[in-house]
Amino acid sequence: MAPFDDSPPQGDLAGALPSPAAAQARLRQAEVVFDHCSEGILVADGDNRIRSVNPSFTRITGYSAEEVLGCDPSLLKSDRHGPEFFAGMWRAIEQEGRWQGEIWNRRKNGEVYPERLSITRVADDGGQVTEYISIFSDLSHDRAAEEKLRYQASYDSLTGLPNRALFVDRLAQELAHARREKHLVALLSIDLDRFRSVNDTGGHRLGDQLLQQAAGRLVEAVRETDSVSRLGGDEFSIIVTGLRHPRGAEVVADTVLAALSRPFLIDEHESHLSASVGISVYPPDCTTGEELLRNADTAMYRAKAGGRSRCVFFTEQMNNEAVERLALERDLRHALARHELLLHYQPQWDLRNGRITGAEALLRWQHPERGLIPPATFIPVAEESGLIVPVGEWVLHTACEQGRRWLGQVGAPSYLAVNVSSRQFRQDGFVDLVRRILADVGLPAQHLQLEITESMLMDDVEQTVAALAELRAHGVHLSIDDFGTGYSSLSYLKRFPIDVLKIDQSFVRHLAEDDDDAAIASTIIAMAHTLKKTVVAEGVEHLAQVRFLRGRKCDQAQGFYFSRPLTAKAWPIRPR
């Protein structure tokens, strides 16, 4: 280009200057972005007066453009931030030309909401501020989602109560506070009695509604300062704070038991629940929340074992027993593999002719260090730990094998009675297991009698009837053990394909001198005969008992009067 050439610019310089058409296109593009941007945009002049806003501003804040033009943006302030916050904001804008962060603002309807805000300062060539451009996005939905996740992580979805995670956190806080203030904290471990039976019988919908109503009653039964949590299933806990004496925890427990004992009305039908409550107190029962919960659980299981619908305080003796039970459980896990379990067989006698009719297989544990451990000691451990399932299968298989070996022997029992635990009976495929064992060992089904308890009959009646009917159709005989200690009604009893009723030894022990026991035993015998069922009396130890039972036409009996349980080798048999 020649000096002082006034011809039109050429080359790069010409390309650097946009044409009027291009400038117009860019302006239209900016307008489209402004109008359709999902973020709110606010443009204020150099005096910080609103000059323009986009539609998203109106959507987020609720203010129309006409309502805010000429106003100071501070009309959106929520009053959640102090002067220091805004001083820091404007300092950054003045020094760096920009500020970005999260802020709480207020909508037109008064709702305070969180937003992500960016404010940029725009100046002319002389450094004079011409505009402040604010771009912001509503974080309400993000915060709501975060809050929902936090809630789900801390609260039970069914009952709305704090879950185990939040319970552990609150318990730790309360223990720390109790240490500082020198007061007591009690933990109540609550388990609903027989809830599984209700759930199985009425369905999960009924079970869920019961849990929801039970949770509501627990909250109503305690003070606002106490904390109710659902730890899982039908297990709840209550943290009772600010106590001066353990008696205060017992008062809360009694209130809880009373609240849960009232009928629950669901779909115009009454349902009934009870609960077992264990109480542990800090101090002196423990030093940590984990110990407090473990001790409360230990006391709760003691309450359940002692008859349910009651509360029990934790004691150090329970802790010692719990340690002992853990050791016993550990050894029991190895007992099968080490061949430490064995069966004894107690004869059952026909009271009419004095002959042996059958025998009950009774489990024994010959511990290598402790010697012979009574069933009353290790059977509860097996049931609580779930070991009763493999142990029960071993008992069934071993008894059937022995029954097969005795077939055709003189003096041998004609059948073997085997006790079945509730947990074993409820296992999927139990009926198939019985069939398979009988087939494997070659024992005809009529030589096996399975003994179940009254309480097992009442757990999911329909399923129980179906399973017993299958077993009976296969030829297996069935008996109710410890009859009279449960709550079977005649209407229910008629539904079950039961062959034998066994009178519990608690009614046999004093029947010769106790009129009530004598009346109960006589009633059971008469009722059983009316229903065409055989009656066996357990725990017979004296001649007077034998005479009474014979006088009432009891069919069979077993007990020390006739014989103690014998090993298979000691059984008086001989080849035919």
Secondary structure, 3 states (H helix, E strand, C coil): CCCCCCCCCCHHHHHHCCCHHHHHHHHHHHHHHHHHCCCEEEEEECCCCEEEECHHHHHHHCCCHHHHCCCCHHHHECCCCCHHHHHHHHHHHHHHCEEEEEEEEECCCCCEEEEEEEEEEEECCCCCEEEEEEEEEECHHHHHHHHHHHHHHHECCCCCCECHHHHHHHHHHHHHHHHHHCCEEEEEEEEECCHHHHHHHHCHHHHHHHHHHHHHHHHHHCCCCCEEEEEECCEEEEEEEEECCCHHHHHHHHHHHHHHHCCEEECCEEECCCEEEEEEEECCCCCCHHHHHHHHHHHHHHHHHCCCCCEEECCHHHHHHHHHHHHHHHHHHHHCCCCCEEEEEEEEEECCCCCEEEEEEEEEEEECCCEEECHHHHHHHHHHHCCHHHHHHHHHHHHHHHHHHHCCEECCCCCEEEECCHHHHCCCCHHHHHHHHHHHHCCCHHHEEEEEEHHHHHCCHHHHHHHHHHHHHHCCEEEEEEECCCCCCHHHHCCCCCCEEEECHHHHCCCCCCHHHHHHHHHHHHHHHHCCCEEEECCCCCHHHHHHHHHCCCCEECCCCCCCCECCCCCCCEEC
